[in-house]
């Protein structure tokens, strides 16, 4: 697996690395958030399919499930890299302090607990 360089990600969103680190204390936090958002997106897509699953014949359900996964991977082409990335859940003390800071929590829209 080729490691993702942090310099590439902000360029895709017209942001700077400095702006990225206003919201995340380190690279692992960025990857963990991307991983969690991807999981939640996939769960939402599969739940939507499950709502109608009892109305579909088995073959049609299987086709719809495969289409759901293909659409997800096409919408999130870096998903496999994010899922396979070795994310350290052990934080340096400075990163832990930053994550626990009330200022960081107020300034980070992803820190509300709903987007994780």
C-alpha angles and dihedrals in degrees: 000000000000112000116239113242113224092221091068099055101063091048090062091058098038090249134124128239088244090057090049091055091051085073102032129040095210146359093266090058090053091050093045091051092048090049092050093047090050092050091049091048092051092046090051092051093048092046090054089053093047091057090067097030096101090058094055130081112245094254093050091047091051091050091048091048092051090047089050092054093044091050090049093051091046091051091047106033093170092053096101091051091049093048092047094044115115100242116189112219090191108093128202112248091252091053091048090051091050092051092048093048115114089218092057092048092051093047096045115079090196094057096077092093095242097085097047 
